[in-house]
Amino acid sequence: MSAIDELRRTMARLRGPRGCPWDQEQTHQSLARCLVDECSELLETIDRSDYDHMREELGDVLIQVVFHALLAEEAGRFDFDDVARDINAKLIRRHPHVFGRGRLKTSDEVLVQWEVIKAGEKAGRPPTLFKSLPPRLPALMFAESIAKQMRKLGVRLPPTPNGLRRGRLTRAALGQELFALAAAASAAGLDAEGALRRHADTLKREAEKRFRRRAKKK
Protein backbone atom coordinates (compact mmCIF):
# COMPACT_ATOMS: atom_id res chain seq x y z
CA MET A 1 0.00 0.00 0.00
CA SER A 2 1.35 3.45 -0.92
CA ALA A 3 1.72 6.19 1.66
CA ILE A 4 -1.18 8.14 0.11
CA ASP A 5 -3.41 5.05 0.31
CA GLU A 6 -2.49 4.64 3.97
CA LEU A 7 -3.40 8.28 4.58
CA ARG A 8 -6.77 7.87 2.88
CA ARG A 9 -7.41 4.74 4.93
CA THR A 10 -6.56 6.58 8.16
CA MET A 11 -8.91 9.45 7.23
CA ALA A 12 -11.72 7.03 6.42
CA ARG A 13 -11.29 5.38 9.82
CA LEU A 14 -11.44 8.75 11.57
CA ARG A 15 -14.72 9.44 9.76
CA GLY A 16 -16.05 5.92 10.39
CA PRO A 17 -18.63 4.73 12.94
CA ARG A 18 -16.03 4.19 15.69
CA GLY A 19 -13.87 7.12 14.65
CA CYS A 20 -13.21 10.61 16.01
CA PRO A 21 -16.26 12.72 16.98
CA TRP A 22 -14.61 15.92 15.72
CA ASP A 23 -13.73 14.45 12.32
CA GLN A 24 -17.21 12.95 12.00
CA GLU A 25 -18.83 16.37 12.49
CA GLN A 26 -16.87 18.22 9.82
CA THR A 27 -18.26 19.51 6.51
CA HIS A 28 -16.74 21.26 3.51
CA GLN A 29 -17.86 24.57 5.01
CA SER A 30 -16.50 23.94 8.51
CA LEU A 31 -13.12 22.94 7.09
CA ALA A 32 -12.75 26.04 4.90
CA ARG A 33 -11.07 28.06 7.67
CA CYS A 34 -8.75 25.13 8.44
CA LEU A 35 -7.59 25.10 4.82
CA VAL A 36 -6.83 28.83 4.90
CA ASP A 37 -4.90 28.43 8.15
CA GLU A 38 -2.86 25.47 6.90
CA CYS A 39 -1.99 27.21 3.63
CA SER A 40 -0.90 30.30 5.57
CA GLU A 41 1.37 28.20 7.77
CA LEU A 42 2.87 26.51 4.73
CA LEU A 43 3.53 29.88 3.09
CA GLU A 44 5.35 30.99 6.22
CA THR A 45 7.77 28.04 6.00
CA ILE A 46 8.32 28.78 2.31
CA ASP A 47 9.13 32.43 3.10
CA ARG A 48 11.67 31.28 5.70
CA SER A 49 13.06 28.42 3.55
CA ASP A 50 12.34 26.28 6.61
CA TYR A 51 12.42 22.86 4.92
CA ASP A 52 12.11 20.83 8.12
CA HIS A 53 8.77 22.42 8.95
CA MET A 54 7.76 22.76 5.30
CA ARG A 55 7.52 18.98 5.07
CA GLU A 56 5.14 18.97 8.04
CA GLU A 57 3.02 21.84 6.72
CA LEU A 58 2.74 20.22 3.29
CA GLY A 59 1.29 17.22 5.08
CA ASP A 60 -1.23 19.43 6.86
CA VAL A 61 -2.34 20.88 3.51
CA LEU A 62 -2.47 17.41 1.96
CA ILE A 63 -4.79 16.12 4.66
CA GLN A 64 -7.19 18.93 3.83
CA VAL A 65 -7.32 17.74 0.22
CA VAL A 66 -7.81 14.13 1.35
CA PHE A 67 -10.49 15.19 3.85
CA HIS A 68 -12.52 17.19 1.32
CA ALA A 69 -12.23 14.39 -1.26
CA LEU A 70 -13.48 11.88 1.33
CA LEU A 71 -16.47 14.07 2.19
CA ALA A 72 -17.33 14.26 -1.52
CA GLU A 73 -16.89 10.49 -1.86
CA GLU A 74 -19.27 9.88 1.05
CA ALA A 75 -21.85 12.04 -0.74
CA GLY A 76 -21.36 10.13 -4.00
CA ARG A 77 -19.94 13.11 -5.89
CA PHE A 78 -16.29 12.23 -6.58
CA ASP A 79 -13.27 10.76 -4.80
CA PHE A 80 -9.55 11.43 -4.41
CA ASP A 81 -8.70 9.43 -7.54
CA ASP A 82 -11.05 11.63 -9.56
CA VAL A 83 -9.28 14.73 -8.22
CA ALA A 84 -5.84 13.32 -9.12
CA ARG A 85 -7.08 12.11 -12.52
CA ASP A 86 -8.58 15.50 -13.43
CA ILE A 87 -5.52 17.54 -12.50
CA ASN A 88 -3.24 15.10 -14.31
CA ALA A 89 -5.36 15.40 -17.46
CA LYS A 90 -5.32 19.21 -17.15
CA LEU A 91 -1.52 19.30 -16.84
CA ILE A 92 -1.12 17.18 -19.95
CA ARG A 93 -3.73 19.18 -21.88
CA ARG A 94 -2.12 22.52 -21.00
CA HIS A 95 1.43 21.37 -21.81
CA PRO A 96 1.23 20.26 -25.46
CA HIS A 97 4.81 21.48 -25.91
CA VAL A 98 5.87 18.65 -23.56
CA PHE A 99 3.31 15.89 -24.14
CA GLY A 100 2.48 16.65 -27.77
CA ARG A 101 4.01 18.35 -30.77
CA GLY A 102 5.86 21.62 -30.84
CA ARG A 103 8.35 23.07 -28.43
CA LEU A 104 8.45 26.35 -26.53
CA LYS A 105 11.71 28.00 -25.52
CA THR A 106 10.70 30.52 -22.85
CA SER A 107 8.38 30.69 -19.86
CA ASP A 108 6.66 33.72 -21.44
CA GLU A 109 5.69 31.57 -24.44
CA VAL A 110 4.40 28.91 -22.06
CA LEU A 111 2.21 31.43 -20.20
CA VAL A 112 0.74 32.79 -23.45
CA GLN A 113 -0.10 29.28 -24.63
CA TRP A 114 -1.54 28.40 -21.21
CA GLU A 115 -3.98 31.31 -21.38
CA VAL A 116 -4.98 30.45 -24.96
CA ILE A 117 -5.73 26.84 -23.97
CA LYS A 118 -7.54 27.97 -20.82
CA ALA A 119 -9.71 30.37 -22.84
CA GLY A 120 -10.54 27.57 -25.28
CA GLU A 121 -11.67 25.35 -22.40
CA LYS A 122 -14.09 28.06 -21.30
CA ALA A 123 -15.52 28.68 -24.78
CA GLY A 124 -19.30 28.58 -24.80
CA ARG A 125 -19.66 29.53 -21.16
CA PRO A 126 -21.77 32.59 -20.26
CA PRO A 127 -19.90 35.91 -20.43
CA THR A 128 -18.56 37.12 -17.09
CA LEU A 129 -18.22 40.60 -15.69
CA PHE A 130 -15.35 39.88 -13.30
CA LYS A 131 -11.97 38.46 -14.14
CA SER A 132 -11.22 35.07 -12.65
CA LEU A 133 -10.10 35.14 -9.03
CA PRO A 134 -9.05 32.27 -6.78
CA PRO A 135 -12.45 31.59 -5.19
CA ARG A 136 -10.96 30.94 -1.78
CA LEU A 137 -8.54 33.75 -1.34
CA PRO A 138 -8.51 34.87 2.29
CA ALA A 139 -11.83 36.68 2.66
CA LEU A 140 -10.34 40.14 3.08
CA MET A 141 -8.17 39.78 -0.04
CA PHE A 142 -11.17 38.39 -1.94
CA ALA A 143 -13.38 41.30 -0.87
CA GLU A 144 -10.68 43.84 -1.76
CA SER A 145 -10.29 42.31 -5.23
CA ILE A 146 -14.04 42.31 -5.86
CA ALA A 147 -14.37 45.93 -4.70
CA LYS A 148 -11.46 47.00 -6.91
CA GLN A 149 -12.99 45.36 -9.98
CA MET A 150 -16.40 46.85 -9.21
CA ARG A 151 -14.87 50.33 -9.11
CA LYS A 152 -13.04 49.78 -12.40
CA LEU A 153 -16.19 48.51 -14.09
CA GLY A 154 -18.37 51.29 -12.75
CA VAL A 155 -20.49 48.94 -10.64
CA ARG A 156 -22.09 50.68 -7.68
CA LEU A 157 -20.45 49.82 -4.36
CA PRO A 158 -22.29 49.55 -1.02
CA PRO A 159 -22.18 52.78 1.02
CA THR A 160 -19.21 53.26 3.35
CA PRO A 161 -20.11 53.25 7.07
CA ASN A 162 -20.19 56.72 8.65
CA GLY A 163 -17.14 56.01 10.78
CA LEU A 164 -15.03 55.11 7.76
CA ARG A 165 -15.78 57.87 5.26
CA ARG A 166 -13.03 58.12 2.66
CA GLY A 167 -11.75 61.49 3.86
CA ARG A 168 -11.19 60.29 7.42
CA LEU A 169 -9.90 56.79 6.77
CA THR A 170 -6.37 56.06 7.98
CA ARG A 171 -4.46 52.80 8.34
CA ALA A 172 -4.71 53.01 12.13
CA ALA A 173 -8.46 53.70 12.06
CA LEU A 174 -9.05 50.89 9.59
CA GLY A 175 -7.06 48.44 11.68
CA GLN A 176 -8.98 49.48 14.77
CA GLU A 177 -12.35 49.01 13.07
CA LEU A 178 -11.40 45.63 11.58
CA PHE A 179 -10.10 44.37 14.91
CA ALA A 180 -13.24 45.53 16.68
CA LEU A 181 -15.41 43.69 14.14
CA ALA A 182 -13.31 40.53 14.44
CA ALA A 183 -13.51 40.68 18.23
CA ALA A 184 -17.28 41.22 18.14
CA ALA A 185 -17.71 38.29 15.75
CA SER A 186 -15.63 36.06 18.01
CA ALA A 187 -17.65 37.07 21.07
CA ALA A 188 -20.88 36.29 19.20
CA GLY A 189 -19.57 32.92 18.00
CA LEU A 190 -19.63 34.02 14.37
CA ASP A 191 -17.10 33.24 11.63
CA ALA A 192 -15.93 36.66 10.43
CA GLU A 193 -13.87 35.13 7.60
CA GLY A 194 -16.83 33.18 6.27
CA ALA A 195 -19.28 36.06 6.70
CA LEU A 196 -17.13 38.47 4.70
CA ARG A 197 -16.46 35.92 1.98
CA ARG A 198 -20.15 35.11 1.56
CA HIS A 199 -21.13 38.79 1.44
CA ALA A 200 -18.46 39.63 -1.16
CA ASP A 201 -19.51 36.60 -3.20
CA THR A 202 -23.15 37.72 -3.01
CA LEU A 203 -22.25 41.19 -4.32
CA LYS A 204 -20.27 39.57 -7.13
CA ARG A 205 -23.14 37.25 -8.14
CA GLU A 206 -25.67 40.09 -8.12
CA ALA A 207 -23.42 42.21 -10.35
CA GLU A 208 -22.87 39.23 -12.67
CA LYS A 209 -26.65 38.71 -12.99
CA ARG A 210 -27.21 42.33 -13.98
CA PHE A 211 -24.37 42.09 -16.48
CA ARG A 212 -25.83 38.95 -18.09
CA ARG A 213 -29.29 40.53 -18.33
CA ARG A 214 -27.80 43.55 -20.12
CA ALA A 215 -25.77 41.26 -22.39
CA LYS A 216 -28.92 39.36 -23.43
CA LYS A 217 -30.74 42.59 -24.27
CA LYS A 218 -27.92 43.59 -26.59
N, C-alpha and C positions, 0 to 999 in steps of 0.2 A: 504494500500500500504506500502511495506517495505521501509526502508530508502534507500536501494540500488536501488529500482525501482524509487523512487523519484529522485535520482541522475541521473539515466539514462534518465528520462523524462526531467529534467532540461537541460542536455547536448543536447538532441535532439532538444529542443526549441532553444538553442543557435545556433545550426547548421541550423535551419529551415529558411524559406523564410523571416521572419520578425525578425530574430535573430541578433547575433553580427557579424559585418563584419570581425573582426579578427578571430573568431572561424570558420566562413564560409570559410576562405581562407586556413585553415591549412590542411596539408597532413601528412602521416606517416613520410615522410622525414623531414619536417619542425619541427615536434614535437620531433624528436630524441634528439636534444640538451636539450629541456625542460625536457625530462625524465632523462637524465644524471644529470642535475642540481637538480631536485627534489630528486633523490636518494641520491645525495651527501649531501643535506641538512638534509635528514632523518638520514643518517649515522652519521652526526654531533650530532644530538640530542641523538642518541643511545650511542655514545662515552661519552657524558656528563651525561647520565642517566637523561635527561631533559624530563620527562614524559608529562609535560604540553604542550611543543612544539612538542613532538613526535606525539601526537594525531593529531595535525594540519598537520604535515609533512606526516604522513601516509595518510591523506586525499588528500594531493597534489599528492602523488604517485598513489593513487587509481583513481583519476580523469584522470590520464594519461592512465591507463588501460581501463577505460570506454570510453575515447575519441578514442583510437585506435580501440577498438571493434566496436564503432559506425561507424567509417570510413569504416571498413571492411564490416559492415552490409549494409551501403549505396551502396557499390560496389557489394553486393550479394555474398560475400565470406564466412563470418561467423558472428556470433553475440556474445554478452557477455555471453549468456547462453551456447553457444558452448564452449567458453573458460573455464567457470566454470565446465561444464560437463566433458571436457577432463582432466582437472587437477585433478578432483575428481576421475575419473577412474584410472588415473596414480597412485595416492596415494594408492588406494585400491590394484591395481595390484602389486605395489612394496612393499607392507606390508602384505604379506601372513601370517606372524607370528602373525598378529593382526586380519585380516579379513578372514583368512583361517585356515589351520591346521599347527601344529608345533609352537613352541615357541622359541624365542631367548632370551638369558639372558644378553648379553652385547651389547653396541653400536658398538663395533668392529665387532661382528657377523652380526649386521644389515647392516653395511657399505659393508661388503663382499657380502652379499646376494643382496644388492642393485645393486652393480656393475655386478653381475652375471645376474640378471634380465634385467638390462639395456643393457648388451651385447647381450642377447637373443633377445631383441626388435630390435636390429640393424642387426641381422643376415640376410644375403642376400644382404645387401647394398654394394656398391662398396668399395674396400679397400681405406683407407685414409692415407696420408702421415703424417699429423699433428694430434696431440692429440686434443681432443675436448676442445675448449675454449668458454667462454661466448661470443657470437657474438657481444655483445654491451658493452664490457668493455670500459671504457674511452679510446679514440683513442690512446693516448700515451702508456697506459698499453698494449693495444691490439698489437700495433706495436712492442713494446719491446718483448712481448711473441712470436710473429711470428718470429722476428729476432733471438731470442735465439734458437728456435726450428730449424730454418734453419741452424744455425751454427752447432748444434748438429748432424743434419742429413747430413751435408756436402753439403747443397744446396748453390749455389753461391749467395752472397749478392750483392746488388747494391754498386757501389763505394762510398766511403766516400768523402764528399766535401773537397776541399783543405784546407779550414780553420779549419776543424775538424779532421785532421789526428790523428790516434790513439796515436801517441807519444806526441802530444801537447794537447790533450783533458784534460781539468780539469772541475770540477764541476762548477766553476765560468764562464768559457768560454762557457760551454754547456748552462747554464742558460741564459747567455747573448744572445747567438745565438737563442735559443728557443723563448725568449721574443721578439727579433727583428723580427722573422718570424711571431709571433702572432700579433704584432703591425702592420706589413706590410699587413697581411691578413685583419685585421680590417679596415685599411685605404682603402683597395681596395674593401671592402664590401664582402669579401670571408669568408666562414666558415672553419677555420683552423682545427677544430675537425673533421668535415665531410670529408675534403680533405685528411687528414692523414689516417683516417679509410678506405676510399675507396682505397687509394693507397696500404695500407698494405693488404687489402683484395684481391686486384688484384694480388699482388705478391704471396699470398697464393694460389689463384686459378690456376695461371700459373704453380707453382711448383706441385700442385696436378695433373694437366693435364699431365705433363711430367712423374710423378710417375705412373699414370694409364697406360700410353702408354708403359712404360717399363714393368709393371706388365702383360700386355696382351701378350707382346712378349715372356715372360717367360712361 
